[in-house]
């Protein structure tokens, strides 16, 4: 997921880092099953406020409570193409890489490295080869497979600024909930608070639903809300929706694609973002 919006409430790839692991339960034993995602203009909310980077999911943008198994790692190249309704025909292309190892049975930690960002508009053409580095951690403390009604996990992270004008962002904590209603139908929801350098703060929440149309193809619909208070008035709000699919390309590879249009913005230009990711499981 990758959505540079306005201010810092637009964490490029989080929206489109496009998740990495599909609710594996219906495909394989876990979320390392790799789905091949075909684009569908459904609705899914992806937020533009800072979201935790470097941790895994089972759908497109929304995070899942399950973690990468211990002694395994996910490697996920991700890309995004963004169209901004700002009157200047602004188009952005971004790319990055997520690395997420499983450290313990229910603990993972990882990093997003944003290595490409190209912007083209009537006013400017700019390119940067290296972007912010986003680190995150996830710990699942309730596991549905052990008899609990849902799975719950803690999430937290930090964004290390790179380049002029970039700011530190700390996400001290949030929760992730996953519920598998059947082997085919599941939902994930998460929220996180962020503290932005110079006194701003943010709140991001996502919810997503997935349904396996076949053992290898999952249709996904998500929704999200992001809020940022810059500390000097003019707060920013964004609501967007995302639609897409995940599909198992191989036991070690998942391909993800999605489309995320903003349906409501306050003090921010509306965006439409197309995202793709390729999750390799080792």
N, C-alpha and C positions, 0 to 999 in steps of 0.2 A: 504494500500500500504506500503510496507516495503522493502527498498533496501539499505543495507549498502554497499556502493561502496568504493570509496576511499575518503580520506580526509573527509571533512565535507559536501561535496556536495552530500552526500548520506544520505538522511534522511530516514532511514528505512521506516517507515510505510507510509510515505506520498504517496509513490508510490502505496503502496498497502493498505493502510488503506482502500483502495478500496472504496472509496467514501462511502457514506452512503445513500443518498436518491435518488431513481430513479425518473426520470422526472415524477412526479406524475400526471401530468395533464392527462395522458392517462390512468392511472390506477385508480386513486382516485382523490380527489380534489387537492392533492398536493404531494410533494416529500416525504411524510412520508409513501407512499405506499411502501410495502416491497417486492422487487423482489427476487426470488430464482435464483441464478446465476449458470449457467452451463458453464463449461469451454469450450472455443473454441479457437483454435489457430488462431486468427485473428490478426490484428496489432493494438497496442495501445502504444502510447509513454508515458512513465512515467519518470520523471526526478529524478536524483540522487542528485541534488543540494538541498539546504535547501528549503523546501516549507512550507507554513503555516499549522500548525497542529491544531487540535481541532475544525475545522469547517466542515460543512456538504457539501455533493454533491449529484448529481442525477445519476451518472454513476459509473465509477470505480475509476479513479484517478483524473481526471479533476474536478475542483470545479464548482458549479452552483451558480447563483446569488441569488436564493431564499433562505430564512432563515427558521429555525425551528420556528413554530408558538409560539407566546407569551404564557407563562404558560405551555408549553410542553417541553419535553426533549428527546433527542436521546441518547441511550446507545449502543455503538458498540464495541464488542470484534473483534479484527482483528488478522490475522496470515499471515506469509509469509514463503516460502521455497525458498532459494536462492542458485543457482549454479554459481560458479565463475570460469571463464576460466583463471586460473593463473598457471596451470601446477602442482598444488598440490592437485587437487581433493577437493577443498574447498567447503563445504556445510554449510549453515547457516539456522537456524530456529528461527523465532522471533514471539513474541506475544505482544499484547498491548490492551488498552481499551480507547475508545473515549467517552467523556461526553460532550454533547452540549445542553445547555438549551436556549430556546427562551426568551430573556430578554424584548424586546419591539416588536412592530408590525413588524419592518423590521431589527431588531438587534439581533444577536446571538453572544455568546462567549463560548469557550469551551477549552478542554484540552485533549491531548493525553498522556497517561501514558504507557510507554514501560516497561513491567514487565518481559520479558523473552528474552534472546538472547543466543543461543547456536551455537558455531562454531566448526566444525570438519574438519580437513585436515590431510595431511601427516606430517605436521609440528607441529600442535597444536590441542588440544581439550580444549575449554574454555566455561564456562557458567557463565552468570550473571543474577541475579534475579531482578534487577531493572535498568532501563535505563533512558535516558534523558526524561525530561518532556517538552512537546511542547504546548504552549498556543496560541490561535488565536482569532480574532474577525472578524465578517463580518457585513457590513451595506449596505443594498440595498437602493439606492437612486433613481433609475428609475425602475418602475414596468411595464412590458409589459401588464399585465392585466388591467392597468389603461390607456391604449391607446398609450403608447410609442412603438416605433418599436422594441425595445429590452429591456431586463432587465440589469441593470448595478449595480455592488456592489463594495465597497471598502473592501480590505482584508489586515490584518497586524498581526504580531505575534512575539513571542520570544521563543527561546529554552533555557531552564534552564539546564546547564550541570550537569551530575551526574557521578561520578567516575573519575578515573585518566585519564588524556589526553583529557577529554571532554571540549568543548569550548562553550562560549556564542555565540548565533546566533540571530540577530535581523532583522526581516523583516519589515522595516518601512512602506511599502505600496505597493500595487498592485491593479489591477482591475480584475473583473470577468464579463464576458458577457454571457448572455443566450438568445437564440432565439428559439422559438417554431414555426416551419414552418407549421406544422399541429398537430393534436392531437396525431399522431404517431411518427412524425419525429422532432428531435430537435438537437441543437448543443450548446456546452459550450466552452468557451475559457478563459484562465486566464494567468496573468503574475505577478511576484513579484520579487523585488530586496531584497537581503540579505546582511547584514554586519556581518562578522565573526571575532571573537576575534583575535587580533594580526595583523589586517590590511588587511585581505582577504575580497573579496566581491563576490557575486554570482547573477546570473539571471536565472530564471526558467520560462518557458512558456509551456502551455499544450493546446491542442484542442481535443475535443471529439464529436462523433456523436452517437446518439442513435435512434433506430427504434423499435417500439413495434410490434413484430410479432403477438402477441395476446394481449388481455387486461392485461395480467399478466406477459408477458415475453418480455424483451427488449434486443435486440442485440446491443453491444457497440463496437466501434472501436475508438481508441485514438492515439494521437501522442504527443511527448514532446521533448523539448530541454533544457539542463542544461549546464550552464557555470560557472566556478569558476576561479577567478584570485587569486592565493595564495599570490601575492604581491612580489614574488621573482623569477618570471619567471616560465615556465612550467605550463601554464594554462591548465585547465581540461575542456573537453567538452564531453557530452554524448547525444546521440540521441537514443531513444528507442520507441518501438511500443507495444501496448497492445490490446488484444482481449478478449472478454468475454460476459457474459450475466447478466442481473438482472431479478429477477422474484418475483412476489408478493406471498410470502408464507402465509401471513395473513395480516390483516389490521394493525397489530402492529409489524410485523416482515418482514425484508428484508434480503435475503441471496445473497451475491455477490461473484463472483469468476472471476479470470482473469489470463492471462499469459503475462508477459512482458519481451521480449528479447531486449537486446541492439543491435542496428544495426550499430552503429558507436561510437567509443570512441577515445579520445585523452588523453594520459597519464593516462589511467585507464584501468583495466581489464574488459572484457565484462562479463555481467551477464545475467542469465535467472531467472526470479522470478515468482513463482506461489503464488497467494494471494487469501485470502478468508476473508470475513467479514460478520457479522450478526448484522443488524441494528434493534434495538428495539425502538419503538416509544411509548411514554407515554404522 
